[in-house]
């Protein structure tokens, strides 16, 4: 279970990386806050959020959509034609150990045909605190919102960086 946002302070910048799809962003910096939406009711899917500060002063926001969800081919809840087979993605592992079965997987299924969702990676390099605040928002169906765990990350950052507090705590909408 998640213990809430964390602030991580390091003595000196270190070589770090953040993934954005298949692209990798590398930089010197430090992890300054992180959080996860994982909880007992996550049902096999959750989001991890990490915010880094580069040596040059940029903010790097990395979001990872994690999943342990297993499906059968033809499942109408996902684009199953784009999912890898469980056996290929996790050789030697058993889907009964830590994975969640979608409702599409009945009592009788062929183990060799099971499909597994893959983790998804997004990263943004932000040159301002306004861009940082925007990057931690979630967008879906034309709506922009700030998930609870992301609010916690911004609250944590606000304690250490007053400029984040100024950009985050009051939003002006035209």
Buried (B, 14 or more C-beta within 10 A) or exposed (E): EBEEBBBEEEEEBEEBEBBBEEEEBEBEBBBBBBBBBBEEEBEBBBBBBBBBBBEEEBBBBBBBBBBBBBBBEEBEEBEBEEBEEBBEBBEEEEBEEEBBBBEBBEEEBEEEEBBBBEEEBBBBBBEEBBBBBBBBEEEEEEEEEBBEBBBBBBBBBBEEBEEBBEBBEEEEEE
